């Protein structure tokens, strides 16, 4: 599973996943989605919404996972961090800084994908 491109069409090799932009609050009716701030990866047909949000500007991924620090450490996600201020479903975040963090982010994304 790897990202292969971004846009309105299917952008991953993961089954039933699409990349979505966001609808800004101040957008006009009929305006297209905004892909500049962050991208949401959503499993099509899921009632849960996005399972991962990718912020390209600061290389951060926020995932639909509720895990404790202990649980993250137990699965080897030492680069991930828990967030207490976020929506309770989106409590895990990871900064992509190197191959290790990328590998851990992909593993966590698979867990989030499977849970949606």
C-alpha positions as CSV (number, residue, x, y, z in Angstrom):
1,X,0.0,0.0,0.0
2,X,1.6,3.3,-1.0
3,X,0.4,6.7,-2.2
4,X,0.9,7.0,-6.0
5,X,-0.6,10.4,-6.7
6,X,-3.1,13.0,-5.4
7,X,-6.2,14.4,-7.0
8,X,-9.9,14.0,-7.5
9,X,-9.5,10.4,-8.8
10,X,-8.4,7.4,-6.9
11,X,-5.0,8.2,-5.6
12,X,-3.9,5.1,-3.6
13,X,-3.5,1.4,-4.3
14,X,-5.5,0.7,-1.2
15,X,-8.8,-0.8,-2.1
16,X,-11.8,1.6,-2.0
17,X,-9.7,4.6,-0.8
18,X,-10.0,8.1,-2.3
19,X,-8.2,11.3,-1.5
20,X,-10.4,14.2,-0.7
21,X,-9.8,17.9,-0.3
22,X,-11.8,20.0,2.1
23,X,-14.8,22.3,1.7
24,X,-13.8,25.6,3.2
25,X,-16.3,27.3,5.5
26,X,-16.2,30.5,3.4
27,X,-16.5,28.7,0.0
28,X,-19.2,29.6,-2.4
29,X,-21.9,27.1,-3.4
30,X,-20.6,24.8,-6.1
31,X,-16.9,25.6,-5.3
32,X,-14.5,22.8,-5.8
33,X,-12.7,21.1,-2.9
34,X,-9.5,22.7,-1.6
35,X,-6.4,20.5,-1.7
36,X,-4.0,23.1,-0.4
37,X,-4.2,22.8,3.4
38,X,-4.6,19.0,3.9
39,X,-5.9,15.9,2.3
40,X,-8.2,13.4,3.7
41,X,-7.9,9.7,2.9
42,X,-11.3,8.0,3.1
43,X,-12.4,4.5,2.7
44,X,-15.4,4.6,0.3
45,X,-18.6,3.3,1.8
46,X,-17.4,3.9,5.4
47,X,-19.7,5.8,7.7
48,X,-16.7,7.0,9.7
49,X,-15.2,9.5,7.3
50,X,-11.5,9.9,6.8
51,X,-9.1,7.5,8.4
52,X,-6.0,9.7,7.8
53,X,-5.3,13.3,7.2
54,X,-2.1,14.3,5.5
55,X,-0.7,17.8,6.0
56,X,2.0,18.2,3.3
57,X,3.1,21.6,4.6
58,X,4.6,20.2,7.8
59,X,4.8,16.5,6.8
60,X,2.3,15.4,9.5
61,X,-0.3,12.7,9.4
62,X,-3.2,12.5,11.8
63,X,-4.9,9.2,12.1
64,X,-8.4,7.9,13.2
65,X,-6.9,5.9,16.0
66,X,-7.5,6.1,19.7
67,X,-4.4,4.7,21.3
68,X,-2.5,5.3,24.5
69,X,1.3,6.0,24.5
70,X,1.7,2.5,26.0
71,X,-0.3,0.9,23.2
72,X,1.7,2.8,20.5
73,X,5.0,1.7,22.1
74,X,3.8,-1.9,22.3
75,X,3.4,-2.0,18.5
76,X,6.6,-0.2,17.8
77,X,5.1,3.2,16.9
78,X,7.7,5.1,18.9
79,X,7.7,8.1,16.5
80,X,3.9,8.6,16.9
81,X,2.4,10.8,19.5
82,X,-1.0,10.9,21.2
83,X,-3.0,14.1,21.1
84,X,-5.3,15.1,23.9
85,X,-6.8,18.2,22.4
86,X,-8.1,16.6,19.2
87,X,-11.4,15.0,18.5
88,X,-11.4,11.7,20.5
89,X,-11.4,9.6,17.3
90,X,-8.3,11.3,15.9
91,X,-5.8,11.0,18.7
92,X,-2.7,9.7,17.0
93,X,-0.3,11.9,15.0
94,X,3.1,11.3,13.4
95,X,5.6,13.6,11.7
96,X,7.3,12.2,8.7
97,X,11.0,12.9,9.2
98,X,12.8,9.8,7.9
99,X,12.2,6.2,6.7
100,X,11.5,4.9,10.2
101,X,8.7,7.4,10.8
102,X,7.3,6.7,7.3
103,X,7.2,3.0,8.0
104,X,5.5,3.5,11.3
105,X,3.0,5.9,9.7
106,X,2.1,3.4,7.1
107,X,1.6,0.7,9.7
108,X,-0.7,3.0,11.8
109,X,-2.6,4.0,8.6
110,X,-3.3,0.3,7.9
111,X,-4.7,0.0,11.4
112,X,-6.9,3.1,11.0
113,X,-8.0,1.8,7.5
114,X,-9.0,-1.5,8.9
115,X,-11.0,0.1,11.7
116,X,-13.1,2.2,9.3
